[in-house]
Amino acid sequence: MDKIYAALPDEIRDARALLRRKDEVLYDAQQKAEKIITDAQAEAARLLSESDLLRAVQKEAEKIKESVISDCEDIRRKALDEAENIRLQALDAASRTKEGANIYAEQVLVNLEQSINQLQEVVKNGQVTLERKRAEAGNYDNVNDNYPNKNPNYSTNFKIN
């Protein structure tokens, strides 16, 4: 075979070499094409996976956002309720304090009125006594005419509204 091969013209040998080279080039091209397809499929899968991951992350972020908003609304509602309770307690305490102050003021005024009435009685009695002594010393006849209300009946039911 080697003799036959050696006897063939150079063109045929070149043609055979060219055919072998063609087969090698086709094989290399097919290998490269398959690699490109495999790489493209892998990249597509990676991008799809990243896209799915991104969607999952976005979905989780949305859940967290909704949870935070809900928690904030709960905290706000509780704070408003607590503030309202404190306001109502303050109004109640203020009302009780005002009522207590009014009762105390009324008691002070009643006591003051009684004290004034007692002092007025003491003053009237002193005036009457002095007038009698003057009358005895000077023989005045109408001592009671100068002080007609020796025992005045003072009203003690004054009320301040």
Rosetta blueprint (number, residue, H / E / L):
1 M L
2 D H
3 K H
4 I H
5 Y H
6 A H
7 A H
8 L L
9 P L
10 D H
11 E H
12 I H
13 R H
14 D H
15 A H
16 R H
17 A H
18 L H
19 L H
20 R H
21 R H
22 K H
23 D H
24 E H
25 V H
26 L H
27 Y H
28 D H
29 A H
30 Q H
31 Q H
32 K H
33 A H
34 E H
35 K H
36 I H
37 I H
38 T H
39 D H
40 A H
41 Q H
42 A H
43 E H
44 A H
45 A H
46 R H
47 L H
48 L H
49 S H
50 E H
51 S H
52 D H
53 L H
54 L H
55 R H
56 A H
57 V H
58 Q H
59 K H
60 E H
61 A H
62 E H
63 K H
64 I H
65 K H
66 E H
67 S H
68 V H
69 I H
70 S H
71 D H
72 C H
73 E H
74 D H
75 I H
76 R H
77 R H
78 K H
79 A H
80 L H
81 D H
82 E H
83 A H
84 E H
85 N H
86 I H
87 R H
88 L H
89 Q H
90 A H
91 L H
92 D H
93 A H
94 A H
95 S H
96 R H
97 T H
98 K H
99 E H
100 G H
101 A H
102 N H
103 I H
104 Y H
105 A H
106 E H
107 Q H
108 V H
109 L H
110 V H
111 N H
112 L H
113 E H
114 Q H
115 S H
116 I H
117 N H
118 Q H
119 L H
120 Q H
121 E H
122 V H
123 V H
124 K H
125 N H
126 G H
127 Q H
128 V H
129 T H
130 L H
131 E H
132 R H
133 K H
134 R H
135 A H
136 E H
137 A H
138 G H
139 N L
140 Y L
141 D L
142 N L
143 V H
144 N H
145 D H
146 N H
147 Y L
148 P L
149 N L
150 K L
151 N L
152 P L
153 N L
154 Y L
155 S L
156 T L
157 N L
158 F L
159 K L
160 I L
161 N L
